[in-house]
Amino acid sequence: MELSDRLEKLSARYGEHVGFERDGDWFLLKLQEEIGELTQAYLQVTGRSRAKGKSPEELRDAFQLEFADAFCQLLLLARHFDIDVPREIERKWLSHE
């Protein structure tokens, strides 16, 4: 099973459990929420925000977990809109090599 399939299964189960429709707006807004959390973790790990009693290791771990949240939500957004990620990366980035 591909990563996006596994993520979709988890996300769908979450949506059913909480009771909301995962439409295009939700996927984009959820990505925005996760980017905000990633930004907060980044500010903490780089010493630009209060550490709230967390050690440098805990801050680094939190940053990595928030990165995973944002990345997975981005993949779910791509899946929802049927975006072929490798193809679009090739068109937008790698075609300039």
HELIX and SHEET records of a PDB file:
HELIX    1   1 LEU A    3  VAL A   18  1                                  16    
HELIX    2   2 GLY A   24  VAL A   45  1                                  22    
HELIX    3   3 PRO A   56  HIS A   80  1                                  25    
HELIX    4   4 VAL A   85  LYS A   92  1                                   8    
HELIX    5   5 LEU A   94  HIS A   96  5                                   3    
END                                                                             
